[in-house]
Amino acid sequence: MIGALLVTAFASDGDEIAKNREDQYKERRAFFKENIKPKVDAQRNKLEESISTGDKKEIARLREEIINQRLIENEFFYEARASRIKGEEVSEDLITELKAQRIVIENLNDDAKVIANKYRPEIDDLLADLKEDRKGWMEQMRSDGEEFKGRQGAMNRRGPHRPEGTPQRGRRFGHGSRPEFGLVTFLLWDVNRG
């Protein structure tokens, strides 16, 4: 009887966490569409005027290729996750594939960085105009996230749950590790994307 109660309690906690996570995602998505996207789109449209036709084609190709390579990477992550769920060790071959896929994506980002450096003065000026807005956005996102983080507790799947040697997800464009984050991301920003 006690076991059934515990299972039910944990199941309802899991449902509540999933619901809270979904609600938070919807709120952040709405915040992004209302506050962030229009301002970044306007700045990105200004940059578009100074980009050469050849570079525009290369940027479009890089966007598409990065998306395709991320889909491949996701397949590898799902395969690794399926192994963990089954209680199996993630194979060294799969870990090697994940690392190789990460290198492919980083190389594409490096190609984008070469183009971005051509337009660095314009990009820096456009990003400087967004600097104050960005601080406000980050504070808003952090404050929204703190409330949820407390409820999430041990359900956070980052950190020790990741198999040894597998690349960490979410390190797109070198978050936190490369100063070119804004430069490359801004160059690859797709104004038409919803």
C-alpha positions in Angstrom: 0.0 0.0 0.0 2.8 2.5 0.9 4.6 1.6 -2.3 1.5 2.3 -4.3 1.1 5.7 -2.6 4.8 6.6 -3.2 4.6 5.6 -6.9 1.4 7.7 -7.3 3.0 10.6 -5.5 6.1 10.5 -7.7 4.0 10.1 -10.8 1.9 13.1 -9.9 5.1 15.1 -9.2 6.4 14.1 -12.6 3.2 15.2 -14.2 3.3 18.5 -12.4 7.0 19.0 -13.4 6.2 18.2 -17.0 3.2 20.6 -17.0 5.3 23.3 -15.4 8.0 22.8 -17.9 5.5 23.0 -20.8 4.0 26.2 -19.3 7.4 27.7 -18.9 8.3 26.9 -22.5 5.1 28.5 -23.8 5.7 31.6 -21.7 9.3 31.9 -22.9 8.3 31.3 -26.5 5.6 34.0 -26.2 8.2 36.4 -24.6 10.6 35.6 -27.4 8.0 36.3 -30.1 6.7 39.5 -28.5 9.9 41.1 -27.2 13.1 39.7 -28.7 12.4 38.5 -32.2 11.0 41.8 -33.6 14.0 43.8 -32.3 16.6 41.3 -33.5 14.8 40.9 -36.9 14.9 44.7 -37.4 18.7 44.8 -36.6 19.3 41.8 -38.8 17.4 43.4 -41.7 19.8 46.4 -41.4 22.8 44.0 -41.8 21.2 42.3 -44.8 21.5 45.4 -46.8 25.4 45.4 -46.6 25.9 41.6 -47.2 27.1 40.7 -50.7 25.0 38.3 -52.8 27.6 35.6 -52.6 27.8 35.8 -48.9 24.0 35.7 -48.6 24.0 32.4 -50.6 26.7 31.0 -48.4 24.9 32.1 -45.2 21.7 30.4 -46.5 23.7 27.2 -47.2 25.3 27.3 -43.8 22.0 27.7 -42.0 20.6 24.7 -43.9 23.6 22.5 -43.4 23.8 23.3 -39.7 20.2 22.3 -39.3 20.8 19.1 -41.2 23.9 18.3 -39.1 22.0 19.0 -35.9 19.3 16.5 -37.0 22.0 13.9 -37.4 23.4 14.8 -34.0 20.0 14.4 -32.5 19.7 10.9 -33.9 22.9 10.0 -32.2 21.7 11.5 -28.9 18.4 9.6 -29.1 20.4 6.4 -29.7 22.5 7.1 -26.6 19.5 7.9 -24.6 17.8 4.7 -25.7 20.8 2.8 -24.5 20.8 4.5 -21.1 17.0 3.8 -20.8 17.7 0.1 -21.5 20.4 0.2 -18.8 23.1 -0.5 -21.4 26.4 1.3 -21.7 26.7 3.8 -24.5 29.0 2.3 -27.0 32.4 3.8 -27.7 31.5 3.9 -31.4 28.5 6.1 -30.6 30.5 8.4 -28.4 33.0 8.7 -31.2 30.2 9.5 -33.7 28.8 12.2 -31.4 32.2 13.8 -31.0 32.8 13.7 -34.8 29.4 15.2 -35.4 30.2 18.0 -32.9 33.3 18.7 -34.9 31.3 18.9 -38.2 29.0 21.5 -36.6 31.8 23.5 -35.1 33.5 23.6 -38.5 30.3 25.0 -40.1 30.2 27.6 -37.3 33.9 28.4 -38.1 32.9 28.9 -41.7 30.2 31.3 -40.6 32.7 33.1 -38.4 34.9 33.8 -41.4 31.9 35.5 -43.1 30.9 37.3 -39.9 34.3 38.8 -39.5 33.9 40.5 -42.9 31.0 42.4 -41.4 32.2 42.7 -37.9 32.1 46.5 -37.6 28.4 46.5 -38.8 27.5 43.6 -36.6 29.2 45.1 -33.5 27.3 48.3 -34.0 23.9 46.6 -34.5 24.5 44.3 -31.4 25.5 47.4 -29.4 22.1 48.8 -30.1 20.6 45.7 -28.6 22.8 45.5 -25.5 20.5 47.2 -23.0 17.5 45.2 -24.3 19.5 42.0 -24.1 20.3 42.6 -20.4 16.6 43.0 -19.7 15.7 39.9 -21.6 18.3 37.9 -19.8 17.2 39.1 -16.4 13.6 38.3 -17.3 14.5 34.8 -18.5 16.6 34.2 -15.3 13.9 35.3 -13.0 11.3 33.2 -14.8 13.7 30.2 -14.7 14.6 30.5 -10.9 11.0 29.7 -9.9 10.9 26.7 -12.1 14.4 25.5 -11.2 13.4 25.1 -7.6 10.4 23.0 -8.5 12.4 20.9 -10.9 14.8 19.6 -8.3 16.5 16.3 -9.0 14.6 15.9 -12.3 17.3 18.0 -14.0 19.0 15.6 -16.5 22.2 17.6 -17.0 25.5 16.7 -15.4 26.2 13.3 -14.0 23.5 11.5 -16.0 25.4 12.2 -19.2 27.6 9.3 -20.2 31.3 9.9 -19.8 32.9 11.3 -22.9 29.7 12.4 -24.7 29.6 16.0 -25.8 27.3 18.2 -23.8 24.1 19.2 -25.7 23.1 22.8 -25.8 26.6 24.1 -26.5 25.5 25.6 -29.8 27.8 28.2 -31.3 30.0 27.8 -28.2 27.7 29.2 -25.6 29.8 30.6 -22.8 33.1 29.5 -24.3 33.6 31.7 -27.4 33.5 35.5 -27.6 32.1 35.2 -31.2 28.8 33.8 -29.9 26.9 37.0 -30.8 28.7 37.6 -34.0 28.0 34.2 -35.6 24.5 33.8 -34.2 23.6 37.2 -35.4 24.9 36.5 -38.9 23.0 33.2 -39.1 19.8 34.7 -37.6 17.0 33.9 -40.0 14.5 36.7 -40.0 11.8 34.6 -41.8 12.0 31.9 -39.2 9.0 31.8 -36.8 
